[in-house]
Amino acid sequence: MKKSNILKISIAIAICLGIGFVGSMATQTSVDTWFTTLEKPSFNPPSWLFAPVWTLLYILMGVAAGLVWSRGFHHVWVKTALYHFGFQLVLNASWSIAFFGYQSPLLALFIIIALIVLVWITYKWFKIVNKLAAYLLIPYLIWIIFAAALNFEIWRLN
């Protein structure tokens, strides 16, 4: 693999982890206070699981974006794929801000539904550019579908 491709993948990973950091800052505002008071569904994972899962997902997302970027930003389908990827990153951070920062499971539910749609569109664009990159988004898509179910149940129960 070329040095320039490794650099692009590294930058993309750093951006994704940075978005994760922004989300974690919002999460920390109420994860140990407001969130503990909520009734949660039986399938709610233990709290310790979220940080390693999200870290792994952000790394996979970064590798995927870097692989797409390495195909050349001058290609319209690469630009389109990365545009969708960037927009879904904004929604990703917005979910944490809505759910934990604003303490609004309903607003967060709307955001995560939009996020699922946008990640699916991103997957389809990534698949046009680089199939491996698209496949690297599948765990993320599965996780946010699970998170949407969890979000819905927390909203319903509270």
N, C-alpha and C positions, 0 to 999 in steps of 0.2 A: 504494500500500500504506500502511496506517495506521502511525503511529509505534509504537503498542503492538505491532503484529505484528512490526515490525522489531526492537523491543526483545526480544520473545520469541525470535525467530530468533537474535539476537545472544547472548542468555543460553544458549540451547541449544547453539550453536556453542562457546561458552566452556566449558560443562560437558563436551562431547565432547572438546575439546582437552585439558581437564584430566585426563580419564580417560586420554587418550593419553600425557600427561606421566607419570602414575603408572606406566603400562605401560613407558614408556621408562626410568624409574628402575630398574625390575626388570631390564629388558633390559641396561642398562649394567653390572650386577653381573657378567655373565659373557660378554657378546658378544665381547669381545676376548681372553678367556682360554679358558674351558671350551668355548664354542661353536666356536672355531677348531680344536679337536682332534677334532671330530665328523666322521665321514664323511657327505657330503651327496650327494643325488641329482643327476643331470646337469641337471635342470631348476631347480636352486636359483638364484634370481636373484642378481645382484650385491648386496652389502650396501648400497651407496649408494642403491639403489632403494626400500628399505623406508620410510625417513623421509618422502620426498615422497608416496609412495602413501598411507601412513597419514594424513598430514596432510590430503590431499585427501579421503580417505574420512571422516575425522572432521568435516570441514567439511560435506560432503554429508549426513552423518547429522544434524548439528546443524540444518541448513536443514530437513531432513525433519521432525525433531521439533518445530522451531519452527512449521512450517506446520500440523502437527497441533494443537499447543498453541493456536495462534491461532484455532482453531475453537471454543474455549470449554471450559475445564476443567470446566464444570458438566455437560457431556454425558458419559454413562456410557461411550460408545464411545471418547471422547477419553481419559478416565481409564484405560480398559483398554489402549488402544494405548500410552499413555505409561508405564503400569506395565510392560508387556512390554519396551518400549524401555529403561527404566531397568534392568531385570533383565539384559537382554543386555549393557548397558554393564558391569555388575558381572562378568559372565562374560568379557567382553572383557579387562578388566584382570587378571582371575584367570588367564587363559591365559599372559600374560607372566610373571606371578609364578611359576606352576607350571613353565613351560618354562625360563626363564632364572634366576629366583630360586632355585627348588628344584632346578633342573637335572634335571627329570623329564619327558622327552618323552612317556612313557606317560600320566601324569596330565594333561598338557597336551592329549593326544589326546582323552581323555574329555571334557575341558572344551570343546574346540573342536567336537566332535560335538554336544554340548548347545547350544553357541552357534549352530551352523548351524540347528538345530531352532527355537531361540528367535527368531532373526532371521527365519526363514520365517514364524513365527506373527506376529511384529511387522509384517512386510510385509503380511500378510493384514489385520491390524487397521488399519494405516495406509491401506490401499487403501479400506477402508470410509469412513474419515474424509476422506482427500484423496489422490486417485490420484497426483498429482505427488510427494507425499511418499513414497508407496510406491515409485514408480519410482526415486527418488533413493537408495533402499536397495539396488537391484540391483547396482551395482558392488561394494558392501560384501559382499553375499552371494556374489558370484562370487569375490572375493578370499579370503574365509575358506574357501570350498570348496577353492580352490587351496592355501591355507595348511594346511588339514587334510591334503591329499595330501602336501604337503611334510613336515609333522609326522609323518605315518605312515611315510614313507620314512626320515626321520632316525631314528625309533625302530627301524624294522626293520633298518637298516644298522648300528646301534650296539648 
